[in-house]
Amino acid sequence: MGTMNFILHTSAFILQQTTSSRPVAVVTGASSGLGAAIARSMAQQGYAVVLAARRAEQLEALAGEIRGGGVALAVPTDMCDPTQIDALAEQTLAQFGRVDVLVNNAGANTRQRAYNPSDEQIATIFGTNVYGPMRLTRALLPRMLEQRRGHVINIGSVVAHIATPGNSLYAASKHALRAWNDSLRREVAHKGIRVSLLSPGYIRTDMTMGMRGIPMPGPQVVATAVLRLLRRPRREVVVPGVYRVAIWAANLLPPLADALLGRMRR
Ligand SMILES: NC(=O)c1ccc[n+]([C@@H]2O[C@H](COP(=O)([O-])OP(=O)(O)OC[C@H]3O[C@@H](n4cnc5c(N)ncnc54)[C@H](OP(=O)(O)O)[C@@H]3O)[C@@H](O)[C@H]2O)c1
């Protein structure tokens, strides 16, 4: 019994030492695509990562892989459910006592005409892409403010600058996320909290599966951009950088944007 107690206490002590010395990152949408790549890359850089998404099996598989050389906690969470979001924040703080980085990455997309979205589509797209990040940030930011240190990275999209036809809800949600991101950044910059928007163009993931004829890099380009942002915080990063030209042109020449993007409606 004495030996067993000794082993248990020593294991708990070692676990505490290995977890407490690491910065802590929460990554939503970590069950696939960009979120999984971001979580993996951050874990390789020494972050203890909290993995959130709905699919528990995928989260556990990634957590198991990361635990081979790092620290990971899987917390199945539906980002449309405020209670589950609060539980994610509580579990993170109970386990690690701090949070250094929040990557609001979970996102949903749907194709529909701008004039006839269903109520369910409206609730799902805005719930996941806008209200979820707002609620999770609300739950975790107080601890960052206490620490006077923290970085919130919101995964936006190029469509937050150029609204494409056929997925207006998604475009509207990413515009809303971008506006909220900018307000938040301006509110907390003087308190030691960084806020960055990472705006990907088309990237090869489940979300873009089935789209043909568009060259797409893999998710690692976004994960690498996150690591760069952590080293050198910036307001916004567009990845791949070539999409900056499209954003610039669409803002400068709206009639041209209408003519070119209008073709996509068919
Ligand atoms: N791929 C692109 O071309 C592209 C371009 C611009 C921006 N983005 C953005 O990048 C982010 C990641 O997307 P992705 O390309 O990696 O697509 P993905 O592979 O489909 O990943 C989406 C992630 O969001 C999670 N998610 C969806 N609904 C959720 C909910 N209600 N609660 C919790 N998690 C939820 C999914 O996990 P579960 O299903 O397990 O819940 C999944 O992990 C999104 O915000 C997306 O808008 C992607």
The ligand as a Gaussian input file, in Angstrom:
#p B3LYP/6-31G(d) Opt

LIG

0 1
 N      -10.562000      24.605000     -46.030000
 C      -10.669000      25.819000     -46.507000
 O      -10.526000      26.078000     -47.731000
 C      -10.945000      26.972000     -45.581000
 C      -10.821000      28.279000     -46.101000
 C      -11.065000      29.349000     -45.263000
 C      -11.405000      29.140000     -43.943000
 N      -11.538000      27.861000     -43.457000
 C      -11.906000      27.723000     -42.061000
 O      -11.023000      26.845000     -41.424000
 C      -11.657000      26.249000     -40.303000
 C      -11.411000      24.744000     -40.304000
 O      -12.047000      24.170000     -41.438000
 P      -11.403000      22.965000     -42.265000
 O      -11.116000      23.455000     -43.617000
 O      -10.311000      22.345000     -41.453000
 O      -12.652000      21.986000     -42.414000
 P      -13.002000      20.594000     -41.669000
 O      -11.941000      19.603000     -41.878000
 O      -14.385000      20.296000     -42.100000
 O      -12.971000      20.994000     -40.126000
 C      -14.009000      21.663000     -39.482000
 C      -13.820000      21.421000     -37.998000
 O      -14.821000      22.162000     -37.287000
 C      -15.452000      21.258000     -36.397000
 N      -16.833000      21.624000     -36.163000
 C      -17.822000      21.819000     -37.079000
 N      -18.974000      22.086000     -36.468000
 C      -18.719000      22.050000     -35.120000
 C      -19.504000      22.223000     -33.962000
 N      -20.828000      22.498000     -34.008000
 N      -18.910000      22.101000     -32.754000
 C      -17.592000      21.821000     -32.669000
 N      -16.791000      21.655000     -33.713000
 C      -17.352000      21.766000     -34.935000
 C      -15.349000      19.880000     -37.037000
 O      -15.373000      18.864000     -36.032000
 P      -16.610000      17.921000     -35.663000
 O      -17.360000      17.624000     -36.936000
 O      -15.946000      16.735000     -35.051000
 O      -17.425000      18.680000     -34.668000
 C      -13.971000      19.957000     -37.636000
 O      -12.988000      19.604000     -36.697000
 C      -13.125000      26.647000     -40.404000
 O      -13.390000      27.738000     -39.540000
 C      -13.272000      27.090000     -41.843000
 O      -14.313000      28.003000     -42.008000
 C      -11.312000      26.786000     -44.254000

